[in-house]
Amino acid sequence: MSAITKKTKKSSDNINSHLALVMKSGKYSLGFKSTLKAIRNGKAKLVILSANCPPLRKSEIEYYAMLSKTFVHHYSGNNIELGTACGKLFRVGVLAITDAGDSDIINQQA
């Protein structure tokens, strides 16, 4: 039982460290509207959705991502935890990474 929780904790720590690196060195867009624009323009490489993202919003993002062949990662934490992982003091429900910078988050999630 503890091995399973340890693995999920390690993977969430891993994505958090990659996110921090993207926030410093890469390009990204936070929020639903700007993420949709990035997906539609073909600029988004990876989309990250929080666990408590509304179902209609989640399905819309997943649909656009499927059309544009963009990878979608379902973040295990809620929008408050995703905002904290991004180093922001506000909630982040949806995040699109357009340029990973020094991080290899796109290769890792793909």
N, CA, C and O of each residue as an XYZ file, in Angstrom:
440
protein
N       0.824     -1.200      0.000
C       0.000      0.000      0.000
C       0.863      1.257      0.000
O       0.584      2.197     -0.744
N       1.904      1.285      0.821
C       2.735      2.480      0.904
C       3.573      2.663     -0.364
O       3.945      3.787     -0.702
N       3.871      1.569     -1.066
C       4.636      1.674     -2.307
C       3.839      2.425     -3.370
O       4.406      3.188     -4.152
N       2.535      2.210     -3.397
C       1.686      2.885     -4.380
C       1.632      4.382     -4.090
O       1.787      5.197     -4.999
N       1.415      4.742     -2.839
C       1.344      6.168     -2.488
C       2.702      6.834     -2.684
O       2.767      8.010     -3.044
N       3.778      6.104     -2.453
C       5.106      6.660     -2.639
C       5.357      6.954     -4.114
O       5.957      7.974     -4.452
N       4.901      6.062     -4.992
C       5.088      6.251     -6.425
C       4.300      7.459     -6.928
O       4.826      8.253     -7.707
N       3.056      7.607     -6.496
C       2.265      8.746     -6.939
C       2.836     10.051     -6.396
O       2.821     11.071     -7.084
N       3.339     10.019     -5.164
C       3.946     11.221     -4.590
C       5.201     11.588     -5.370
O       5.446     12.765     -5.634
N       6.008     10.576     -5.747
C       7.234     10.840     -6.488
C       6.916     11.401     -7.874
O       7.586     12.328     -8.329
N       5.907     10.855     -8.550
C       5.562     11.352     -9.882
C       5.007     12.772     -9.809
O       5.270     13.579    -10.700
N       4.238     13.092     -8.754
C       3.724     14.456     -8.621
C       4.853     15.430     -8.299
O       4.845     16.567     -8.771
N       5.831     14.989     -7.494
C       6.996     15.833     -7.227
C       7.778     16.082     -8.511
O       8.288     17.178     -8.745
N       7.862     15.037     -9.342
C       8.586     15.131    -10.598
C       7.931     16.151    -11.529
O       8.616     16.999    -12.102
N       6.624     16.074    -11.679
C       5.912     17.028    -12.554
C       6.002     18.437    -11.972
O       6.095     19.410    -12.720
N       5.975     18.555    -10.642
C       6.087     19.877    -10.007
C       7.444     20.508    -10.284
O       7.527     21.704    -10.562
N       8.510     19.712    -10.210
C       9.846     20.261    -10.467
C       9.994     20.650    -11.937
O      10.620     21.661    -12.256
N       9.412     19.841    -12.834
C       9.451     20.188    -14.254
C       8.642     21.460    -14.516
O       9.049     22.307    -15.311
N       7.497     21.588    -13.845
C       6.671     22.787    -14.012
C       7.416     24.036    -13.548
O       7.358     25.081    -14.196
N       8.109     23.918    -12.429
C       8.868     25.063    -11.917
C       9.927     25.498    -12.925
O      10.161     26.692    -13.118
N      10.565     24.519    -13.565
C      11.588     24.830    -14.571
C      10.972     25.490    -15.806
O      11.563     26.403    -16.382
N       9.788     25.031    -16.213
C       9.088     25.641    -17.354
C       8.715     27.077    -17.030
O       8.833     27.958    -17.882
N       8.262     27.323    -15.792
C       7.860     28.673    -15.397
C       9.044     29.630    -15.453
O       8.876     30.808    -15.767
N      10.242     29.129    -15.151
C      11.429     29.988    -15.173
C      11.954     30.203    -16.592
O      12.264     31.330    -16.978
N      12.055     29.112    -17.372
C      12.785     29.211    -18.636
C      11.930     29.057    -19.882
O      12.409     29.332    -20.982
N      10.682     28.627    -19.751
C       9.865     28.354    -20.932
C       8.775     29.380    -21.152
O       8.731     30.428    -20.508
N       7.887     29.042    -22.091
C       6.731     29.891    -22.383
C       5.475     29.070    -22.144
O       5.424     27.878    -22.449
N       4.470     29.724    -21.596
C       3.247     29.022    -21.214
C       2.091     30.007    -21.217
O       2.291     31.221    -21.258
N       0.886     29.473    -21.176
C      -0.289     30.325    -21.018
C      -1.184     29.701    -19.963
O      -1.454     28.500    -19.994
N      -1.634     30.510    -19.043
C      -2.476     30.060    -17.952
C      -3.921     30.424    -18.252
O      -4.204     31.500    -18.779
N      -4.829     29.523    -17.915
C      -6.242     29.824    -18.058
C      -6.883     29.174    -19.263
O      -6.207     28.756    -20.203
N      -8.185     29.097    -19.218
C      -8.974     28.390    -20.219
C      -8.924     29.073    -21.584
O      -8.634     28.430    -22.593
N      -9.209     30.385    -21.615
C      -9.291     31.099    -22.889
C      -7.955     31.120    -23.624
O      -7.899     30.833    -24.820
N      -6.889     31.456    -22.920
C      -5.585     31.537    -23.585
C      -5.063     30.158    -23.968
O      -4.330     30.027    -24.947
N      -5.435     29.120    -23.203
C      -5.051     27.758    -23.559
C      -5.763     27.334    -24.838
O      -5.152     26.727    -25.718
N      -7.064     27.653    -24.944
C      -7.800     27.331    -26.169
C      -7.200     28.039    -27.377
O      -7.100     27.452    -28.454
N      -6.801     29.295    -27.205
C      -6.175     30.036    -28.298
C      -4.864     29.375    -28.714
O      -4.577     29.240    -29.903
N      -4.070     28.963    -27.722
C      -2.788     28.319    -28.024
C      -2.992     26.995    -28.748
O      -2.239     26.661    -29.662
N      -4.010     26.239    -28.341
C      -4.294     24.957    -29.001
C      -4.768     25.200    -30.428
O      -4.313     24.532    -31.356
N      -5.682     26.157    -30.608
C      -6.228     26.452    -31.936
C      -5.152     26.947    -32.892
O      -5.183     26.629    -34.081
N      -4.204     27.721    -32.381
C      -3.119     28.236    -33.224
C      -2.020     27.209    -33.450
O      -1.095     27.447    -34.226
N      -2.118     26.064    -32.775
C      -1.115     25.012    -32.943
C       0.171     25.269    -32.199
O       1.191     24.650    -32.503
N       0.151     26.176    -31.220
C       1.360     26.518    -30.480
C       1.557     25.667    -29.236
O       2.681     25.518    -28.757
N       0.471     25.106    -28.707
C       0.561     24.337    -27.451
C       1.219     22.989    -27.711
O       0.851     22.275    -28.643
N       2.200     22.649    -26.874
C       2.866     21.350    -26.960
C       2.292     20.371    -25.941
O       2.209     19.169    -26.192
N       1.900     20.905    -24.791
C       1.359     20.076    -23.708
C       0.317     20.894    -22.955
O       0.518     22.080    -22.694
N      -0.797     20.255    -22.609
C      -1.853     20.907    -21.831
C      -1.970     20.166    -20.511
O      -2.018     18.936    -20.487
N      -2.016     20.909    -19.415
C      -2.159     20.319    -18.085
C      -3.487     20.777    -17.497
O      -3.766     21.974    -17.419
N      -4.302     19.808    -17.083
C      -5.617     20.083    -16.492
C      -5.599     19.707    -15.021
O      -5.064     18.659    -14.659
N      -6.172     20.540    -14.170
C      -6.263     20.203    -12.752
C      -7.354     19.157    -12.540
O      -8.196     18.942    -13.412
N      -7.333     18.517    -11.388
C      -8.280     17.436    -11.098
C      -9.709     17.951    -10.946
O     -10.661     17.240    -11.266
N      -9.862     19.178    -10.462
C     -11.220     19.693    -10.240
C     -11.665     20.663    -11.337
O     -12.509     21.529    -11.105
N     -11.098     20.514    -12.516
C     -11.541     21.301    -13.676
C     -12.959     20.852    -14.043
O     -13.224     19.650    -14.072
N     -13.876     21.783    -14.324
C     -15.253     21.392    -14.654
C     -15.298     20.437    -15.851
O     -14.536     20.607    -16.803
N     -16.177     19.440    -15.813
C     -16.211     18.410    -16.859
C     -16.422     18.943    -18.274
O     -15.808     18.443    -19.216
N     -17.279     19.948    -18.435
C     -17.529     20.503    -19.759
C     -16.268     21.170    -20.307
O     -15.928     21.005    -21.479
N     -15.588     21.911    -19.463
C     -14.348     22.573    -19.842
C     -13.276     21.540    -20.191
O     -12.558     21.669    -21.182
N     -13.192     20.513    -19.346
C     -12.206     19.453    -19.547
C     -12.428     18.756    -20.886
O     -11.476     18.516    -21.628
N     -13.680     18.432    -21.194
C     -13.970     17.732    -22.443
C     -13.714     18.628    -23.658
O     -13.274     18.148    -24.703
N     -13.988     19.920    -23.523
C     -13.732     20.848    -24.625
C     -12.241     20.957    -24.917
O     -11.823     20.927    -26.074
N     -11.441     21.084    -23.861
C      -9.981     21.148    -24.020
C      -9.461     19.847    -24.628
O      -8.636     19.870    -25.541
N      -9.949     18.709    -24.115
C      -9.496     17.416    -24.630
C      -9.866     17.250    -26.102
O      -9.091     16.688    -26.876
N     -11.042     17.736    -26.492
C     -11.478     17.633    -27.885
C     -10.568     18.446    -28.801
O     -10.097     17.937    -29.818
N     -10.319     19.710    -28.444
C      -9.431     20.553    -29.245
C      -8.018     19.978    -29.284
O      -7.357     20.009    -30.322
N      -7.560     19.453    -28.150
C      -6.217     18.868    -28.086
C      -6.122     17.639    -28.978
O      -5.099     17.417    -29.627
N      -7.186     16.839    -29.012
C      -7.197     15.654    -29.860
C      -7.138     16.062    -31.338
O      -6.446     15.423    -32.131
N      -7.857     17.115    -31.701
C      -7.835     17.582    -33.088
C      -6.460     18.099    -33.489
O      -6.017     17.886    -34.617
N      -5.790     18.775    -32.572
C      -4.483     19.358    -32.891
C      -3.317     18.435    -32.518
O      -2.154     18.818    -32.649
N      -3.630     17.227    -32.056
C      -2.616     16.232    -31.665
C      -1.680     16.767    -30.577
O      -0.464     16.586    -30.640
N      -2.269     17.422    -29.590
C      -1.538     17.947    -28.444
C      -1.732     16.999    -27.269
O      -2.833     16.493    -27.050
N      -0.674     16.760    -26.520
C      -0.768     15.876    -25.359
C      -1.474     16.578    -24.210
O      -1.292     17.777    -23.997
N      -2.288     15.820    -23.467
C      -3.003     16.339    -22.302
C      -2.562     15.548    -21.084
O      -2.583     14.317    -21.091
N      -2.160     16.265    -20.031
C      -1.788     15.617    -18.768
C      -2.816     15.998    -17.719
O      -3.110     17.178    -17.531
N      -3.363     15.002    -17.036
C      -4.317     15.257    -15.961
C      -3.539     15.340    -14.655
O      -3.060     14.333    -14.134
N      -3.422     16.563    -14.136
C      -2.684     16.803    -12.889
C      -3.457     16.196    -11.726
O      -4.679     16.325    -11.646
N      -2.745     15.541    -10.834
C      -3.409     14.815     -9.745
C      -3.998     15.739     -8.684
O      -4.940     15.353     -7.992
N      -3.461     16.957     -8.540
C      -3.957     17.883     -7.531
C      -5.046     18.789     -8.065
O      -5.333     18.795     -9.261
N      -5.655     19.563     -7.160
C      -6.701     20.492     -7.583
C      -6.083     21.775     -8.149
O      -4.863     21.876     -8.280
N      -6.929     22.748     -8.480
C      -6.435     23.962     -9.122
C      -5.569     24.822     -8.189
O      -4.710     25.568     -8.658
N      -5.786     24.721     -6.895
C      -4.951     25.469     -5.941
C      -3.536     24.893     -5.940
O      -2.552     25.633     -5.945
N      -3.448     23.561     -5.932
C      -2.131     22.900     -5.933
C      -1.396     23.127     -7.256
O      -0.173     23.271     -7.269
N      -2.136     23.159     -8.367
C      -1.507     23.425     -9.668
C      -0.965     24.848     -9.719
O       0.117     25.088    -10.254
N      -1.720     25.789     -9.161
C      -1.234     27.168     -9.084
C       0.017     27.290     -8.240
O       0.939     28.027     -8.590
N       0.053     26.569     -7.128
C       1.231     26.571     -6.266
C       2.422     25.944     -6.973
O       3.545     26.434     -6.854
N       2.182     24.858     -7.712
C       3.263     24.195     -8.454
C       3.833     25.114     -9.531
O       5.012     25.026     -9.875
N       2.980     26.004    -10.063
C       3.433     26.968    -11.066
C       4.132     28.162    -10.430
O       4.680     29.006    -11.138
N       4.119     28.240     -9.113
C       4.746     29.358     -8.421
C       3.866     30.590     -8.388
O       4.358     31.700     -8.183
N       2.572     30.408     -8.586
C       1.642     31.528     -8.574
C       0.867     31.540     -7.260
O       0.751     30.516     -6.587
N       0.347     32.688     -6.909
C      -0.431     32.819     -5.682
C      -1.929     32.772     -5.968
O      -2.739     33.198     -5.144
N      -2.285     32.259     -7.118
C      -3.694     32.119     -7.478
C      -3.935     30.728     -8.048
O      -2.997     29.967     -8.290
N      -5.207     30.412     -8.257
C      -5.581     29.080     -8.752
C      -5.369     28.989    -10.257
O      -5.598     29.952    -10.988
N      -4.926     27.815    -10.709
C      -4.732     27.572    -12.132
C      -5.454     26.281    -12.483
O      -5.064     25.208    -12.022
N      -6.506     26.373    -13.294
C      -7.264     25.186    -13.673
C      -6.715     24.524    -14.923
O      -6.694     23.298    -15.030
N      -6.265     25.351    -15.878
C      -5.765     24.851    -17.157
C      -4.478     25.589    -17.490
O      -4.357     26.790    -17.245
N      -3.521     24.864    -18.048
C      -2.217     25.427    -18.367
C      -1.739     24.831    -19.676
O      -1.782     23.613    -19.849
N      -1.283     25.666    -20.604
C      -0.718     25.188    -21.866
C       0.749     25.570    -21.929
O       1.106     26.726    -21.703
N       1.593     24.606    -22.234
C       3.019     24.859    -22.383
C       3.311     24.985    -23.869
O       3.103     24.041    -24.631
N       3.798     26.160    -24.283
C       4.115     26.387    -25.689
C       5.590     26.155    -25.976
O       5.954     25.723    -27.070
N       6.440     26.442    -24.995
C       7.875     26.198    -25.138
C       8.397     25.719    -23.796
O       8.271     26.428    -22.798
N       8.982     24.528    -23.752
C       9.388     23.927    -22.483
C      10.644     24.555    -21.899
O      10.917     24.370    -20.713
N      11.410     25.285    -22.682
C      12.644     25.879    -22.165
C      13.676     24.809    -21.859
O      13.958     23.956    -22.700
N      14.243     24.848    -20.657
C      15.272     23.883    -20.255
C      14.687     22.555    -19.780
O      15.423     21.585    -19.597
N      13.392     22.504    -19.583
C      12.747     21.307    -19.038
C      12.463     20.293    -20.148
O      12.292     20.663    -21.309
N      12.414     19.005    -19.775
C      12.050     17.956    -20.731
C      10.664     17.399    -20.397
O      10.413     16.204    -20.546
N       9.779     18.272    -19.949
C       8.444     17.863    -19.502
C       7.618     17.293    -20.654
O       6.820     16.381    -20.439
N       7.790     17.805    -21.856
C       6.992     17.335    -22.993
C       7.382     15.915    -23.368
O       6.518     15.079    -23.628
N       8.696     15.638    -23.397
C       9.164     14.282    -23.710
C       8.771     13.297    -22.626
O       8.473     12.138    -22.913
N       8.771     13.751    -21.384
C       8.448     12.881    -20.267
C       6.972     12.501    -20.266
O       6.634     11.354    -19.976
N       6.079     13.452    -20.588
C       4.641     13.195    -20.561
C       4.151     12.482    -21.816
O       3.105     11.834    -21.797
N       4.896     12.601    -22.892
C       4.448     11.990    -24.162
C       4.640     10.510    -24.237
O       4.303      9.894    -25.248
